[in-house]
Amino acid sequence: MTFYPFAELVNIEELQLLCEQFTRLTGFGTAILDMEGNVLTATGWQEICTRFHRSTPESACRCLASDTVLASRLQEGEKFCMYRCGNGLIDVAVPLVIDGRQVGRLFSGQFLLAPPDMEFFRQQAAEFGFDEAAYLNAVRKVQVVTEERVHLVMGFLCRLAEIIGESGLANKRAENTGLIAEESPAVLFRWKGSEGWPVVYVSQNITQFGYTPEQLMSGDSNFSTLVHPEDLQRIILEIERNTSRGIDRFQVEHRIITRAGTVRWVTTRTVLERDADGMVTNYRGVVLDITEHKQAEEALRFTQFAVDHSSSQAFWTTPEGHIFYVNEAACRTLGYSREELVGMTISDIGPTFPPEVFAEHWQDLRQKGSITFETVHRAKDGRVYPVEINANLVVFDNKKYNCAFATDISERKRIEESLQVSLAEKTVLLQELHHRVKNNLQIISTLLDIQSDAIADVQVKSYFRECQNRINSLALVHEQLYQSCDLASVDLAEYISRLATYLFSSFVKDPARIALELDTESVSLNIDQTIPCGLIVNELISNSLKHAFPDNRAGTISVRLKVAAEGWITFTVADNGIGLPADLESRKTHSLGLQLVHMLVRQLQGELEIHNDGGTSFVVRLKRRGKKQGL
């Protein structure tokens, strides 16, 4: 029996790409070596090994010891061995066997079976002189897996490599002898290039698909009748495309129908035979059953989804809502076994999803591709609990499925409910506080009003009125906060409008003589900024009403509020009255009102401009600050 090295039986580049995809799906690093120790492929090795363990002679010796132990155990006949290396990580090795002979070894590892013992790795960093922070960070990147998952993924990759090798072995034998050994899993075909592809020759092992060579070569069955009807047109186009390009060797995967009517996946490597004129006369093909490979590939995809969402309940369903795959998290949470859940429908565990509702859900999913929503699930013991569902449309073999992940949000709902209650209590408390502050300020204002009735001096009485107005401007802030949904801020535009209207009703006896013009843009300020702004507006409007229009002169007072870029706010109080005295030094005036204005502008860290041309205009600019909680 001829022995072929593993490297001659596989396409190394394709195997490398396959291993890279496998590493991306599972997180497992891989290395495939032949029996001479030559590295054929290597993917996904961890930083902890490449940067640290193999960087110093002492720690590298432990890596070499692990490789040696694993290789020796495989020589002794073990089918799978796992070893904890001296550096604290788990390594595994699996033999690659083709035709009863070990042709190579698959190594993986650099993972843990339990959360890392950080003290062990900290001591190891000190022992080998590694940078402790960088080394421990590399340790945290090492994935933690179960032995069951190690066996699953390693078994899959080993079997896949064997299938590739077996296919390569079949081709090697066909090239050298023109025949395929009857015990080989690969079936040799030769069929004519005429319509229907009549079979000229088929090897005896066609019996694995339920046929005998005589049945297929009798003329009653052509090669095309074996091909699955949904794949036939694709294969015809593939042959025509390659033929037109002068390509005489190609490979295609497709399904065939067995004698019993079952479906099997195969890979067919085809060689074209041409006559002297270049016309295709016959096809020679090596057909290899890859159904197990396809099933393992599908299982790996399903497993990967479950692993990536291990904290969530994973469900795969058909468009009709039938469950055909669930992960362990779903079984644990719902209290069913996997056997019980598979075959049930979404309606069985989702009381809000009867068949007609799921049909609507499926149509929505087909259009959007992904949907997130909240619903409830019902466990086997009758317990109903809230879940958040992330449903995804997945296409396999041109068929659409619903891959959904459910997360139990019972605790989140409980916390949210406790917060909607806490917030309501806080809201009521703050509203009550603002209400009481407003009432107390109004009581003070009323007391001043009563007290002023006993004062005969008009000047002194006006002082009481000014104090009342200032107190009322404060009370108005708390009244607006009490009535607002947002207890932390006040709409300055609404506040200024109400304050100006109040002052006009208080001072102006003849509304037809002095008009109020308002031009304000909505902006919210916290209470620390609103109160000084309100007092400034109170002083400026009051000042205009008292002094701008003597001797019953008519005029207009305008209040403008503008919001500029980057949070700057400008408000202006202007009148077209007689203006300020030309020799007035406003900052040294004895007027309490103007002194308050300057003091409050400084408190706001703002700017004040005074214009005295055709009346008086006060312009205040300040930077809006963020909301502040509380009073």
C-alpha positions as CSV (number, residue, x, y, z in Angstrom):
1,M,0.0,0.0,0.0
2,T,1.5,3.3,-1.1
3,F,2.0,5.9,1.8
4,Y,1.6,9.6,1.0
5,P,2.8,12.4,3.3
6,F,-0.1,14.4,4.7
7,A,1.2,17.6,2.9
8,E,0.7,15.8,-0.5
9,L,-2.9,15.0,0.3
10,V,-4.2,18.4,1.2
11,N,-4.1,21.9,-0.2
12,I,-2.1,23.7,2.5
13,E,-3.4,27.2,1.6
14,E,-7.0,26.0,1.8
15,L,-6.4,24.2,5.1
16,Q,-4.8,27.4,6.5
17,L,-7.8,29.5,5.5
18,L,-10.2,26.8,7.0
19,C,-8.2,26.8,10.3
20,E,-8.3,30.7,10.4
21,Q,-12.0,30.6,10.0
22,F,-12.3,28.0,12.6
23,T,-10.2,30.1,15.0
24,R,-12.4,33.1,14.4
25,L,-15.6,31.1,15.1
26,T,-14.4,29.2,18.2
27,G,-11.4,31.2,19.6
28,F,-9.2,28.1,19.6
29,G,-5.7,28.4,18.2
30,T,-4.6,25.5,16.0
31,A,-1.4,24.0,14.6
32,I,-1.2,21.1,12.2
33,L,2.2,19.2,12.0
34,D,3.2,16.3,9.8
35,M,5.0,13.3,11.3
36,E,8.4,14.9,10.6
37,G,7.5,17.8,12.8
38,N,7.0,20.3,9.9
39,V,4.4,23.0,10.8
40,L,1.8,22.9,7.9
41,T,-0.7,25.4,9.4
42,A,-0.8,27.7,12.5
43,T,-3.5,30.1,13.6
44,G,-4.6,32.1,16.6
45,W,-1.8,31.6,19.1
46,Q,-2.3,33.6,22.2
47,E,-0.3,36.7,23.2
48,I,0.5,35.0,26.6
49,C,2.6,32.4,24.7
50,T,4.0,34.4,21.7
51,R,5.0,37.4,23.8
52,F,5.9,35.8,27.1
53,H,6.1,32.0,27.5
54,R,8.2,31.5,24.4
55,S,10.3,34.6,24.8
56,T,12.6,33.3,27.6
57,P,14.6,30.0,27.5
58,E,13.3,28.9,30.9
59,S,9.6,29.3,30.1
60,A,10.1,28.1,26.5
61,C,11.4,24.8,27.9
62,R,8.1,24.2,29.6
63,C,6.3,24.8,26.2
64,L,8.7,22.2,24.6
65,A,8.0,19.8,27.4
66,S,4.3,20.0,26.7
67,D,4.7,19.4,23.0
68,T,6.9,16.4,23.7
69,V,4.5,14.8,26.2
70,L,1.5,15.2,23.9
71,A,3.4,13.8,20.9
72,S,4.6,10.8,22.9
73,R,1.1,10.0,24.2
74,L,-0.3,10.0,20.7
75,Q,2.4,7.6,19.6
76,E,1.2,5.3,22.4
77,G,-2.2,5.1,20.7
78,E,-4.3,7.7,22.5
79,K,-7.0,9.2,20.4
80,F,-7.2,12.5,22.3
81,C,-4.9,13.8,25.0
82,M,-4.9,16.9,27.1
83,Y,-2.0,18.3,29.2
84,R,-1.5,21.2,31.6
85,C,1.8,22.7,30.7
86,G,4.3,24.0,33.3
87,N,3.3,27.5,32.4
88,G,-0.3,26.9,33.7
89,L,-2.2,26.6,30.4
90,I,-4.0,23.6,28.9
91,D,-2.8,22.1,25.6
92,V,-4.4,19.3,23.5
93,A,-3.4,17.1,20.7
94,V,-5.4,14.9,18.3
95,P,-3.9,12.4,15.8
96,L,-4.7,12.8,12.1
97,V,-5.4,9.4,10.8
98,I,-5.9,8.5,7.1
99,D,-6.4,5.0,5.8
100,G,-5.5,3.6,9.3
101,R,-2.2,5.4,9.4
102,Q,-1.3,8.5,11.5
103,V,-0.1,11.2,9.1
104,G,0.0,14.2,11.3
105,R,-1.0,15.8,14.5
106,L,-3.4,18.6,15.4
107,F,-2.4,20.7,18.3
108,S,-4.4,23.4,20.1
109,G,-4.5,24.9,23.5
110,Q,-3.5,28.0,25.4
111,F,-6.9,28.0,27.2
112,L,-8.1,27.2,30.7
113,L,-10.7,24.8,32.1
114,A,-11.4,27.1,35.1
115,P,-10.9,30.8,35.9
116,P,-7.2,31.7,36.2
117,D,-5.4,31.5,39.5
118,M,-4.0,35.0,39.3
119,E,-1.6,34.5,42.3
120,F,0.0,31.6,40.3
121,F,0.6,33.8,37.3
122,R,1.7,36.7,39.4
123,Q,4.4,34.5,40.9
124,Q,5.3,33.2,37.4
125,A,5.7,36.8,36.2
126,A,8.2,37.5,39.0
127,E,10.0,34.2,38.3
128,F,10.7,34.9,34.7
129,G,11.0,38.7,34.9
130,F,7.8,39.5,32.9
131,D,6.2,42.9,33.1
132,E,3.5,41.9,35.7
133,A,0.7,44.2,34.5
134,A,1.2,43.3,30.8
135,Y,1.5,39.6,31.7
136,L,-1.6,39.5,33.9
137,N,-3.5,41.4,31.2
138,A,-2.5,38.7,28.7
139,V,-3.7,36.0,31.2
140,R,-7.2,37.7,31.3
141,K,-7.4,37.3,27.5
142,V,-7.1,33.5,27.7
143,Q,-10.5,31.9,27.2
144,V,-12.0,29.5,29.7
145,V,-13.8,26.5,28.2
146,T,-15.3,23.2,29.3
147,E,-13.8,19.8,28.5
148,E,-17.0,19.0,26.6
149,R,-16.5,21.9,24.3
150,V,-12.8,21.0,23.8
151,H,-13.8,17.5,22.7
152,L,-16.5,18.9,20.4
153,V,-14.4,21.4,18.5
154,M,-11.2,19.3,18.3
155,G,-13.2,16.3,17.1
156,F,-14.8,18.4,14.4
157,L,-11.5,19.9,13.1
158,C,-9.8,16.5,13.2
159,R,-12.6,14.8,11.3
160,L,-12.6,17.6,8.8
161,A,-8.9,17.3,8.2
162,E,-9.3,13.6,7.8
163,I,-12.1,14.1,5.2
164,I,-9.8,16.4,3.2
165,G,-7.0,14.0,3.5
166,E,-9.2,11.1,2.4
167,S,-10.4,13.1,-0.6
168,G,-6.7,13.9,-1.5
169,L,-5.8,10.2,-1.1
170,A,-8.6,9.2,-3.4
171,N,-7.4,11.6,-6.0
172,K,-3.8,10.4,-5.6
173,R,-4.8,6.8,-6.2
174,A,-7.0,7.7,-9.1
175,E,-4.2,9.7,-10.8
176,N,-1.7,6.8,-10.3
177,T,-3.8,3.8,-11.1
178,G,-6.9,5.2,-13.0
179,L,-9.0,3.3,-10.4
180,I,-10.2,3.8,-6.9
181,A,-9.9,1.1,-4.4
182,E,-13.3,-0.4,-3.8
183,E,-13.0,0.0,-0.1
184,S,-12.4,3.8,-0.4
185,P,-15.3,6.1,0.5
186,A,-14.8,7.9,-2.8
187,V,-16.8,6.6,-5.8
188,L,-15.4,6.7,-9.3
189,F,-17.7,7.7,-12.1
190,R,-17.3,8.1,-15.9
191,W,-20.2,9.4,-17.9
192,K,-20.8,10.6,-21.4
193,G,-21.0,14.3,-22.4
194,S,-24.3,13.8,-24.1
195,E,-27.8,14.7,-22.8
196,G,-28.6,13.4,-19.3
197,W,-24.9,12.2,-18.8
198,P,-25.3,8.4,-19.3
199,V,-23.1,6.5,-16.9
200,V,-20.3,4.6,-18.6
201,Y,-18.6,3.3,-15.5
202,V,-19.1,3.5,-11.7
203,S,-17.1,1.7,-9.0
204,Q,-18.6,-1.0,-6.9
205,N,-18.8,1.2,-3.7
206,I,-21.7,3.1,-5.3
207,T,-23.7,0.7,-3.1
208,Q,-23.2,3.1,-0.2
209,F,-25.9,5.2,-2.0
210,G,-28.2,2.2,-2.5
211,Y,-27.4,1.6,-6.2
212,T,-25.6,-1.2,-7.9
213,P,-23.2,-0.5,-10.8
214,E,-25.5,-2.5,-13.1
215,Q,-28.5,-0.3,-12.3
216,L,-26.6,2.9,-13.2
217,M,-24.9,1.5,-16.3
218,S,-28.1,-0.1,-17.7
219,G,-29.2,3.1,-19.4
220,D,-32.3,3.4,-17.2
221,S,-30.6,5.9,-14.9
222,N,-28.2,8.8,-15.9
223,F,-25.8,10.7,-13.7
224,S,-28.1,13.7,-13.9
225,T,-30.9,11.7,-12.2
226,L,-28.7,11.3,-9.1
227,V,-28.3,15.0,-8.7
228,H,-30.7,16.9,-6.4
229,P,-33.1,18.8,-8.7
230,E,-32.4,22.1,-6.9
231,D,-28.7,21.7,-7.6
232,L,-28.8,20.4,-11.2
233,Q,-29.0,23.7,-13.0
234,R,-26.2,25.2,-11.0
235,I,-23.9,22.2,-11.9
236,I,-24.8,22.5,-15.6
237,L,-23.9,26.2,-15.5
238,E,-20.7,25.4,-13.7
239,I,-19.7,22.8,-16.3
240,E,-20.5,25.1,-19.2
241,R,-18.6,28.0,-17.6
242,N,-15.5,25.9,-17.1
243,T,-15.7,24.2,-20.5
244,S,-15.9,27.6,-22.2
245,R,-12.8,28.8,-20.4
246,G,-10.8,25.7,-21.2
247,I,-10.8,24.5,-17.6
248,D,-10.7,20.7,-17.6
249,R,-10.5,20.1,-13.8
250,F,-12.9,21.5,-11.3
251,Q,-14.7,20.7,-8.1
252,V,-18.3,21.3,-7.0
253,E,-20.3,20.5,-3.9
254,H,-23.9,19.4,-4.4
255,R,-26.6,17.0,-3.1
256,I,-27.5,13.6,-4.5
257,I,-30.6,11.5,-4.1
258,T,-30.0,8.0,-2.9
259,R,-31.9,4.9,-4.1
260,A,-34.0,5.1,-0.8
261,G,-34.8,8.8,-1.6
262,T,-32.7,10.3,1.1
263,V,-30.4,13.3,0.5
264,R,-26.6,13.2,0.9
265,W,-24.0,15.9,0.4
266,V,-21.1,15.1,-1.9
267,T,-18.1,16.8,-3.4
268,T,-17.4,15.9,-7.0
269,R,-14.0,16.4,-8.5
270,T,-14.4,16.3,-12.3
271,V,-12.0,15.9,-15.2
272,L,-13.1,16.6,-18.8
273,E,-12.1,14.2,-21.7
274,R,-11.9,15.8,-25.1
275,D,-11.5,14.4,-28.6
276,A,-8.9,15.6,-31.2
277,D,-11.1,18.6,-32.0
278,G,-11.4,19.7,-28.4
279,M,-15.0,18.6,-28.0
280,V,-16.0,17.1,-24.6
281,T,-16.7,13.4,-25.0
282,N,-16.8,12.2,-21.4
283,Y,-16.4,13.2,-17.8
284,R,-14.5,11.4,-15.1
285,G,-15.5,12.2,-11.5
286,V,-14.5,11.3,-8.0
287,V,-17.5,11.6,-5.7
288,L,-17.0,11.7,-2.0
289,D,-19.8,11.7,0.6
290,I,-19.3,14.8,2.8
291,T,-22.6,14.7,4.7
292,E,-20.9,14.2,8.0
293,H,-18.8,17.2,7.3
294,K,-21.8,19.3,6.4
295,Q,-23.6,18.2,9.6
296,A,-20.6,19.0,11.7
297,E,-20.3,22.4,10.0
298,E,-23.9,23.2,10.8
299,A,-23.5,21.9,14.3
300,L,-20.5,24.1,14.8
301,R,-22.4,27.1,13.6
302,F,-25.2,26.4,16.0
303,T,-22.8,25.8,18.8
304,Q,-21.0,29.0,18.1
305,F,-24.1,31.0,18.4
306,A,-24.9,29.4,21.7
307,V,-21.4,29.9,23.0
308,D,-21.3,33.6,22.0
309,H,-24.5,34.2,23.9
310,S,-24.0,31.7,26.7
311,S,-25.8,34.0,29.2
312,S,-28.9,34.1,27.0
313,Q,-31.4,31.5,25.9
314,A,-30.8,30.7,22.3
315,F,-33.6,29.3,20.0
316,W,-33.5,28.4,16.3
317,T,-36.9,28.2,14.7
318,T,-38.4,27.6,11.3
319,P,-40.6,30.2,9.6
320,E,-43.6,28.4,11.1
321,G,-42.3,28.9,14.6
322,H,-41.1,25.3,15.2
323,I,-38.1,25.0,17.5
324,F,-35.3,22.8,16.2
325,Y,-32.4,23.9,18.3
326,V,-31.9,25.3,21.8
327,N,-28.9,25.9,24.0
328,E,-28.4,24.8,27.6
329,A,-29.3,28.2,29.0
330,A,-32.7,27.9,27.5
331,C,-33.2,24.4,28.9
332,R,-32.1,25.5,32.4
333,T,-34.3,28.6,32.4
334,L,-37.4,27.0,31.0
335,G,-37.0,23.8,33.0
336,Y,-37.4,21.6,29.9
337,S,-34.9,19.1,28.4
338,R,-33.5,19.7,25.0
339,E,-35.5,16.7,23.7
340,E,-38.7,18.3,25.0
341,L,-38.1,21.7,23.6
342,V,-37.0,20.5,20.1
343,G,-40.3,20.0,18.2
344,M,-42.3,22.5,20.4
345,T,-43.3,25.8,18.9
346,I,-42.7,29.4,20.1
347,S,-46.3,29.6,21.1
348,D,-45.8,26.8,23.6
349,I,-43.3,28.9,25.6
350,G,-44.5,32.4,24.6
351,P,-48.1,32.9,25.6
352,T,-48.2,36.2,23.8
353,F,-47.1,34.6,20.5
354,P,-50.0,32.4,19.1
355,P,-49.4,31.2,15.5
356,E,-51.1,34.1,13.8
357,V,-49.0,36.6,15.8
358,F,-45.8,34.7,15.0
359,A,-46.7,34.8,11.3
360,E,-46.8,38.6,11.6
361,H,-43.5,38.6,13.5
362,W,-41.8,36.5,10.8
363,Q,-42.9,38.9,8.1
364,D,-41.5,41.8,10.1
365,L,-38.2,39.9,10.7
366,R,-37.9,39.1,6.9
367,Q,-38.1,42.8,6.1
368,K,-35.8,44.2,8.9
369,G,-33.4,41.3,9.3
370,S,-33.2,41.9,13.1
371,I,-35.7,42.8,15.8
372,T,-35.4,43.5,19.5
373,F,-38.5,43.6,21.7
374,E,-39.8,42.6,25.1
375,T,-42.3,39.8,25.8
376,V,-42.8,37.0,28.4
377,H,-41.9,33.3,28.5
378,R,-43.7,30.6,30.4
379,A,-41.5,27.9,32.1
380,K,-42.5,24.2,32.5
381,D,-43.6,24.8,36.1
382,G,-46.0,27.6,34.9
383,R,-43.8,30.5,36.0
384,V,-44.2,33.5,33.6
385,Y,-41.2,35.9,33.5
386,P,-40.3,38.9,31.3
387,V,-37.7,38.5,28.6
388,E,-35.9,40.7,26.1
389,I,-35.7,39.1,22.6
390,N,-33.2,39.7,19.9
391,A,-34.4,37.9,16.8
392,N,-32.2,37.6,13.7
393,L,-32.9,36.4,10.2
394,V,-30.3,33.7,9.3
395,V,-29.9,32.0,5.9
396,F,-28.4,28.5,5.6
397,D,-28.5,26.6,2.3
398,N,-30.9,29.1,0.8
399,K,-33.3,28.5,3.6
400,K,-34.3,31.2,6.1
401,Y,-34.4,30.7,9.9
402,N,-35.1,32.7,13.0
403,C,-32.2,32.7,15.4
404,A,-33.5,34.4,18.6
405,F,-31.7,35.1,21.9
406,A,-33.9,35.6,25.0
407,T,-32.6,37.3,28.2
408,D,-34.4,37.1,31.5
409,I,-35.0,40.7,32.6
410,S,-37.0,40.0,35.8
411,E,-34.3,41.7,37.9
412,R,-34.1,44.6,35.6
413,K,-37.9,45.1,35.7
414,R,-37.9,44.9,39.5
415,I,-35.2,47.6,39.7
416,E,-37.0,49.7,37.1
417,E,-40.2,49.5,39.1
418,S,-38.4,50.3,42.3
419,L,-36.9,53.4,40.6
420,Q,-40.4,54.7,38.8
421,V,-41.7,54.4,42.7
422,S,-38.5,56.2,44.2
423,L,-38.7,58.9,41.5
424,A,-42.4,59.4,42.1
425,E,-41.8,59.9,45.8
426,K,-38.9,62.3,45.1
427,T,-41.0,64.3,42.6
428,V,-43.9,64.7,45.1
429,L,-41.4,65.8,47.8
430,L,-39.7,68.4,45.6
431,Q,-43.1,69.7,44.4
432,E,-44.2,70.0,48.0
433,L,-41.0,71.9,48.9
434,H,-41.4,74.3,46.0
435,H,-45.0,74.8,46.8
436,R,-44.2,75.6,50.5
437,V,-41.4,78.0,49.6
438,K,-43.7,79.8,47.2
439,N,-46.4,80.1,49.9
440,N,-43.9,81.4,52.5
441,L,-42.6,84.0,50.1
442,Q,-46.1,85.1,49.3
443,I,-46.9,85.4,53.1
444,I,-43.8,87.6,53.5
445,S,-45.0,89.7,50.5
446,T,-48.4,90.0,52.1
447,L,-46.9,91.0,55.4
448,L,-44.9,93.8,53.7
449,D,-48.1,94.9,51.9
450,I,-50.0,95.1,55.2
451,Q,-47.1,96.9,56.9
452,S,-46.9,99.4,54.1
453,D,-50.5,100.4,54.6
454,A,-49.5,102.0,58.0
455,I,-46.7,104.1,56.3
456,A,-47.5,107.6,55.2
457,D,-44.2,108.5,53.6
458,V,-44.6,107.8,49.9
459,Q,-40.8,107.2,49.4
460,V,-40.6,104.7,52.2
461,K,-43.8,103.0,50.9
462,S,-42.1,102.6,47.5
463,Y,-39.2,100.8,49.1
464,F,-41.7,98.3,50.6
465,R,-43.3,97.9,47.1
466,E,-39.8,97.2,45.5
467,C,-39.1,94.6,48.2
468,Q,-42.5,93.0,47.5
469,N,-41.7,92.8,43.8
470,R,-38.3,91.2,44.4
471,I,-39.9,88.6,46.7
472,N,-42.7,87.9,44.2
473,S,-40.1,87.3,41.5
474,L,-38.6,84.6,43.7
475,A,-42.0,83.1,44.5
476,L,-42.7,83.0,40.8
477,V,-39.6,80.8,40.2
478,H,-40.8,78.2,42.8
479,E,-44.4,78.3,41.5
480,Q,-43.1,77.5,38.0
481,L,-40.9,74.7,39.3
482,Y,-43.9,73.3,41.3
483,Q,-46.0,73.3,38.1
484,S,-43.3,71.9,35.9
485,C,-42.6,68.3,34.9
486,D,-38.9,69.1,35.2
487,L,-38.2,70.0,38.8
488,A,-34.5,70.9,38.1
489,S,-34.9,73.7,35.6
490,V,-37.2,76.6,34.5
491,D,-38.2,77.8,31.0
492,L,-36.6,81.3,31.2
493,A,-38.8,82.6,28.3
494,E,-42.0,81.7,30.1
495,Y,-40.7,83.0,33.4
496,I,-39.7,86.4,32.0
497,S,-43.1,86.7,30.3
498,R,-45.0,86.0,33.5
499,L,-42.7,88.3,35.5
500,A,-43.0,91.2,33.0
501,T,-46.8,90.8,32.9
502,Y,-47.0,90.9,36.7
503,L,-44.8,94.0,37.0
504,F,-46.9,95.9,34.3
505,S,-50.2,95.0,36.1
506,S,-48.6,96.2,39.4
507,F,-47.1,99.6,38.1
508,V,-49.1,100.6,35.0
509,K,-52.4,102.2,35.7
510,D,-53.1,103.1,32.0
511,P,-52.1,100.2,29.8
512,A,-52.7,102.3,26.7
513,R,-49.9,104.7,27.7
514,I,-47.0,102.2,28.1
515,A,-46.8,99.0,25.9
516,L,-44.9,95.8,26.6
517,E,-43.1,94.0,23.7
518,L,-41.9,90.4,24.3
519,D,-39.5,88.6,21.9
520,T,-38.2,85.5,23.7
521,E,-36.7,82.1,22.6
522,S,-37.3,79.1,24.8
523,V,-34.4,78.0,27.0
524,S,-34.2,76.1,30.3
525,L,-31.9,77.2,33.1
526,N,-31.3,75.7,36.5
527,I,-32.6,77.5,39.6
528,D,-29.2,78.9,40.5
529,Q,-29.2,80.9,37.2
530,T,-33.0,81.6,37.0
531,I,-33.3,83.5,40.3
532,P,-30.5,86.1,39.5
533,C,-31.9,86.5,36.0
534,G,-35.4,87.1,37.4
535,L,-34.1,89.7,39.9
536,I,-32.2,91.5,37.1
537,V,-35.3,91.6,34.9
538,N,-37.4,92.7,37.9
539,E,-35.0,95.7,38.6
540,L,-34.7,96.8,35.0
541,I,-38.4,96.7,34.2
542,S,-39.3,98.3,37.5
543,N,-36.7,101.1,36.8
544,S,-38.1,101.8,33.3
545,L,-41.6,101.9,34.6
546,K,-40.7,104.4,37.4
547,H,-38.3,106.7,35.6
548,A,-38.4,106.3,31.7
549,F,-41.8,108.0,31.1
550,P,-42.3,111.0,33.4
551,D,-45.2,113.5,33.0
552,N,-47.5,110.8,31.6
553,R,-45.3,110.3,28.5
554,A,-46.2,107.3,26.3
555,G,-43.7,104.7,25.3
556,T,-42.7,101.0,25.0
557,I,-40.7,98.7,27.1
558,S,-39.3,95.7,25.2
559,V,-37.8,92.4,26.6
560,R,-35.8,90.2,24.3
561,L,-34.3,86.8,25.0
562,K,-32.0,85.1,22.5
563,V,-30.0,81.8,22.6
564,A,-26.7,81.9,20.7
565,A,-24.3,79.1,19.7
566,E,-22.2,77.3,22.3
567,G,-24.7,77.9,25.1
568,W,-24.6,81.8,25.3
569,I,-27.8,83.5,26.3
570,T,-28.5,87.2,25.8
571,F,-31.5,89.1,27.3
572,T,-32.2,92.7,26.8
573,V,-34.5,95.2,28.7
574,A,-34.9,98.4,26.7
575,D,-37.2,101.4,26.6
576,N,-37.7,104.4,24.4
577,G,-38.1,106.8,27.3
578,I,-36.0,109.9,28.3
579,G,-32.9,107.8,28.9
580,L,-30.4,108.0,31.8
581,P,-28.9,111.3,32.9
582,A,-25.8,112.1,30.9
583,D,-23.6,112.6,33.9
584,L,-24.8,109.4,35.7
585,E,-22.0,107.1,36.7
586,S,-24.0,104.0,36.9
587,R,-21.5,101.9,38.9
588,K,-21.4,104.5,41.6
589,T,-25.0,105.3,41.7
590,H,-26.8,105.2,45.1
591,S,-29.7,103.3,43.5
592,L,-30.1,99.9,45.2
593,G,-31.7,98.5,42.0
594,L,-28.8,99.2,39.8
595,Q,-26.4,98.1,42.5
596,L,-28.3,94.8,42.6
597,V,-28.1,94.5,38.8
598,H,-24.3,94.8,38.7
599,M,-23.9,92.4,41.7
600,L,-26.2,89.8,40.1
601,V,-24.4,89.9,36.7
602,R,-21.1,89.3,38.5
603,Q,-22.7,86.4,40.3
604,L,-23.7,84.9,37.0
605,Q,-20.2,85.5,35.6
606,G,-21.9,87.4,32.8
607,E,-21.4,90.7,31.0
608,L,-23.5,93.9,31.2
609,E,-23.7,96.6,28.5
610,I,-25.7,99.8,29.0
611,H,-26.7,101.9,25.9
612,N,-28.2,105.4,26.4
613,D,-29.3,106.4,22.8
614,G,-32.9,107.2,22.2
615,G,-33.9,105.6,25.4
616,T,-32.1,103.1,27.7
617,S,-31.0,99.6,26.9
618,F,-29.5,97.0,29.3
619,V,-27.9,94.0,27.6
620,V,-26.9,91.0,29.8
621,R,-24.9,88.0,28.3
622,L,-24.2,84.8,30.3
623,K,-23.1,81.2,29.6
624,R,-25.8,78.6,30.3
625,R,-24.7,76.0,32.9
626,G,-26.0,72.4,33.2
627,K,-29.0,71.4,35.2
628,K,-28.6,71.1,39.0
629,Q,-30.8,68.8,41.1
630,G,-32.7,70.0,44.1
631,L,-33.9,73.4,45.1
